[in-house]
């Protein structure tokens, strides 16, 4: 029905491709496993925000460390943040 109404619409049904949060879920779980989970809402908030920030820096959503090589992008971004603060 949607194909008839909007022929240019594309429904991507590949695993994890419609939900970008799920593609990082495995890495986040592997990081939290040694910590035996998050004990309080406060620690959950801090860890999840920090993890999301690092992923956004790696994906280039901020103008931090964009001139550096991909291997050095995170250290360069943190050096730029340190100078800004």
Residue pairs with C-beta under 8 A, 6 or more apart in sequence:
2 9
2 11
3 9
12 18
16 22
16 23
24 51
24 55
28 48
28 51
31 51
32 38
32 47
38 44
38 47
54 74
56 62
57 64
57 65
57 73
57 74
57 77
58 73
58 74
60 66
62 77
64 76
64 77
64 80
64 81
65 72
65 73
65 74
65 75
65 76
65 77
65 80
66 73
67 76
68 75
68 76
68 77
